[in-house]
Amino acid sequence: MDIPAHYLDRILALYPELIISSVYADTDGLVNDVYIINNELVCRFPKNEEAQASLLIEADILDLVRKYLDMPVPLFEHREPDFVAYRMIQGEPLYRHDMLGASQTVQNRYAEQLATFLRQLHSLPIHDDLPFVTPEQKQAQYAHFYTEIEQELFPYLMTMAKDWVKHLFEPVLSGQLILTYMPALIHDDLAPYHILYDKTEQRITGVIDFGTASINDPASDFALLINAYGESFVQLMMRYHPAIEEALDRARFYAGALELEWALTGIRTHDLTWLFCQIGRARDAMPIGNKAGEK
């Protein structure tokens, strides 16, 4: 696929000696136009001002986390408000079928790598200039979110789906599940396409796209992995990151609410992409209140 002329001019101005032999356009990006050149150079262009602000925050976060993480993360070698470039971390997206198709030994290896990554990330020093969500704000946000769901989503849902939503939110709205946590730096976008692995060596090679990282509830990262790979895999991670067990009910709740956030965004923006985000996602999440390991 060709690069639009206005993007190509920016890239060649930065790399005048660059000879382009191949271009891959990552069409899955919802906030950036992404082009991978020669399977080596990643060029990202934010689609709007909000995405530009996110990109600047991501650059600062990457500068911070790189000092503390064993897991490889991107290194921006060029940054402007509307254009960053960096060397590609080699690897393929670690999709659920790749994870579940691996041997138990390999799954445990992936679990250890991801648990170590999150344990280190969630232990980083907190910087006041990063986006910050307090537990009180979180609780209020989800109470308000339920009202929005009733008003905007319920007209489209069958009775079974409405009952599922009510059951998901009841512990939070009744006070049975309090969204209290020790704020930490979280990735907050651990989709399979942001977790790269080497199929031959069967190891994770890097984690990318920290654009939505913030000071928030660590359970949000566990929720994304439940959504991507299922709770059974996340429970494998507990032996390497015991803090997951305490956060598991919150993670179960966030994992369910995430699908509703996508649906509401799709309705509001008239962008069907958001309505189909849940296709292919994992479905093995235990009900809130179950102890880890119970079936």
VEXGUTOR-151707 format. One record per atom (N, C-alpha, C): x, y, z. Coordinates in steps of 0.2 Angstrom, whole numbers, plus 5000, padded with zeros to 4 digits. Example, Ala and Ser with C-alpha at 12.3 -4.5 7.8 and 13.67 -1.06 7.14 Angstrom:
<sites>
506649725039506249785039506649845039506449895035506849955036506450005039
</sites>
This chain:
<sites>
500449945000500050005000500450065000500350114996500650174996500550225002501050265004500950315009500750375006500250405009499950475006500550525006500550565001501050604999501350645005500850675008501050725014501350685019501250625020501650585025502250565023502350545016502950525013503450585013503250645012503650695012503950705019503550695024503850705031504350655033504250595030504650535032505350545028505350565022505950575018506350635020505950685023506350745025506750725031506450675035506850655041507350595039507250555034507650505032507850505025508250555023508350575016508650515012509050475016509350415012508950355012508350355015507950295015507750275008507850205007507550175001506950125003506450145001505850105003505650044998505749985001505649924998504949894999504649915005504049885007503649935012503049935012502649975016502049935018501949935025501349905028500949955032500349965030499850015033499449975039499549995045499149965050498449995051497949965048497349995047496949985054497149945059496849935065496849995070497350035068497350095073496750145073496450155079495850195079496050275080496650285082496850355084497450375080497850335077498450355073498450315066498750355061498850325055499550295056499650235055500350195056500550165050501150175048501550145042502150115044502250055043502850015044503250005038503850035038504250035031504849985032504849945027505449895026505449845032504849835035504749795041505249815047505449875047505949905052505749965055505450015051505350085054504650095054504450115061503750125062503650205062503150225058502950305058502250305060502150345065501450355067501250435067500650445064500350505063499650515067499650555072498950555076498450585071497850555072497250575067496950645070497050665076496650725078497050755084496850805087497250845092497250805099496650765100496650725106497250665105497250635099497750585098498450615099498550685097499250715097499450725105498950745109499050745116499250685119498950625117499050565119499750535117499950555111500650535109501150575113501050635115501550665119501650635126501050615129501050585135501450515134501250485129501650415128502350425127502650475124503350485124503650495130503350535135503550545141503550475146503050435145502950375149503450325146503650325140504150275138504850295140504950355141505550375143505650355151505150355154505150335161505150265162504750225159504650155160505250115158505650135153506150105150506750085155506750135160507250125165507150065170506550045170506349995175506049935173505949925166505649865164506149815160506049755162506449705158506149695151505549705150505149695144505349755139505549735133505749785128505049825126505149895125504649945123504949985118504450025114504750065109505150125112505650135107506150195109506050245103505650305104505550355099506250385097506450375091507050415089506950475086506250495085506050555082505350575085505250635087504650645090504450725088503850725085503550795084502850785087502450845088501750835091501350795086501450795080501050755075501450705071501950675074502350625070502950595074502950535075503450495079503750445074504350425075504650365072505050325076505050265076505450225080505650155076506150115079506250055076505750005078505549965074505049915075505349855080504949845085505149785089504849725085505349675084505149615080504649575083504149545080503749495083503049505080502649455081501949445079501449455085500849485083500349495089500249425092500149425099500049355102499349355103498949325098498249315098498049255103497449255105497149205109497349135107497149125100497249055098498049035098498449085097499149065098499349045105499049085110499149065117498849005119498248985117497948925119498148865115498448875109498748825106499448805108499748845112500448825115500348775120500948735121500948695127500848725134500748685139500648715145501348745148501848715146502548745148502648815144502448825138502448885135501948935137501348915139500848965142501148985149501448945153501748965159502349015158502649005152503249055151502949125149502449125145502049185143501749215150501449175154501149205160501749235164502249205165502849235169503049295166503149305159503449365156502949425157502249405156501749465157501649485164501749435169501649445176502249495178502849475176503449515178503349585175503149585169503049655165502549695170502049675171501549715175501749725182502049675185502349685192502849745192503249745187503749805187503449865185502949865180502649925178502249955184501849915187501449935193501749965199502449945199502849965205503250035203503150065198503550115196503350175200503850225201503750285205503150325201502650355205502150395202502350465201502250485195502350555193501750595193501750655196501050695197500850725190501350725185501150755179500750705174500650645176500350595172499650595173499150575168498450565170498350525176497850545180497750515186497050505188496850445190496150425191496150405198495750435203495750415210495250355211495250315216494650275217494050305218493950365221493350395221493050415215493450435210493250455203493050395200493450345201493250275197492550255199492450255206491750235208491150275205491250345205490750385203490750375195491250365192491250355184490750295182490850245186490450185184489750185186489650225192488950235193488550275188488950325185488650375180488650335174489150285172489150245166488550205166488350175172487750135172487050175169487050235172486450275170486450285162487050295159487150305152486950245148487150185151486950125148486250115148485950125153485150115153484850165148485050225148484750275143484950255136485550245134485750235127485850175124486050125129486150055126485550005127485150015133484649965134484049965128483950015125483450015120483649965114484349945114484549905108484649835111484549825117484749755120484149715121484249645120483749595122483749595130483249565132483149555139483749515143483949465139484549425142485149475143485249515138485849555138485749615144485149635145485049685150485149655157484849595157484949555164485749545165486149525160486849525161487149585163486949645161487249705163487049725170486449715172486149725178486549685183486649615182487049575186487749595187488049615181488749645181488849705186488349755186488449815189488149815196487749765198487449755204487949765210488449725210488949725216489249795217489349835211489649895212489149945214488549945212488049995213487849985220487849925223487549905230488149915235488749925233489249935238489549865240489349815237489649745238490449745236490549775230491149785227491349855227491849875231492049945231492749945227492749995222493250005218493850045221494150015227494750045230495350005228495850045227496550015225497050065226497650045226498250085227498450105220498350165218498550195211499250175209499250155203499950135200499950155192500450155189500550165182500350105179499850105174499550055171499650065163499650015159499750015152499050035149498550005151497850015150497650005142498049965139497749945132498149885130498149835134498449765133498049725128497949745122497649705117498149655114497949605111498449555109498849585103498649635100499049665095499549715098499549725104500049765107500549725111500449655111500949605114501249565109501849575108502249545102502649475104502649425100503049365102503349335096503849295098504249265093503949195092503649175087503349105086503849055086504449065084504949005084505248995091505449055094505749045101505249045106504549055105504049055109504149095116504249155114504349205120504049275118503849315122503649375121504249425120504149465114504749505112504649575114504049595116503949665118503249685119503149745122502449775123502449845120501949855116501949925112501349965114501350025112500750075112500550085119500950135122500750155129500350225129499950235123499650295122499050315127498750265131498250275135498450255143499150255144499350235150499250295155499050275161498950325166499050295173498950345178498950325185498250295187498150235188497450205188497450145192496950105191496850035195497249985191497749955195498049895191497649845189497049835192496549785190496349795182496349855180496249875173496649835168497249825170497749785165497549715166497449685172497249615172496549605168496149655169495449645165495549645157496049685155496149675148496449605146496849575150497149515149496549455149496149465154495549425154495149425148495049495145494749505139495049475133495749475133496149445128496249375128496349345134496549275134496149235139495749265143495349225147495549225154495149215159495349215166495749155168495649105164496149045166496849065165497049105160497749115159497949165164497549215166497649265171497849235177497449175179497549145185498249105185498549085179499149065178499749115181499549175179500049235181500049245188499649215192499649235200500249215203500449155201501049125205501649175204501649215199502249265197502049335199501449345201501149415203500549405207500649385214500149375218499649425219499849495218499349545219498749535214498749495209498149485205497549465208497749415213497149385217496749435220497049485224496649535227496249575222496449585216496149635212495649595207495549525208495249485203494549505202494149525207493449545206493349605202493849655204493849715200493949705193494449665192494649645185494049615181493749565184493149535181492649595179492449635184492049695182492249735177492849755177493149805171493049765165493249695165493249665158492549665155492049655159491349655157491149725154491349775158491149845157491449865150492049835149492449865143492049855137491649795136491249785130490649835129490449855135489949905135490149975133490749995135491150055133491250055126491450005123491550005116490850015112490349975115489649985111489350055112489450085118489250155118489650205114490250195113490650235109490450225102490350165100490050155093489450185091488950185096488350215095488350295095488750325099488850395099489250425093489750385091490150405085489950385078489450335078489150305072489750265069490250245073490850215070490750135071490550095066490450025068491049985070491650015069492249975072492149965079491950015083491850005090491349945092490849945088490249895089490549825088491049815085491249745083491949725087492149775091492849755095492849695099492249675101492249615105492249545102492249545095492249485091492949455092492949395094493549355095493849365102493549395106493749405113493649345117493949335123493949285127493249285131492949235133492349235137492349195144492949175146492949135152493149185158492749215160492749255166492349235171492549215177492149195183491649245185491149235189490749285192491049325197490849385199491149425204491049385211491549375215491449345221491749275221491849245215492149175215492949185217493149135221493849135223494249105217494849135217495349115211495449035212495349005206495448935205494748895206494248925208493548895208493248895202492848835200492548825194491748815195
</sites>
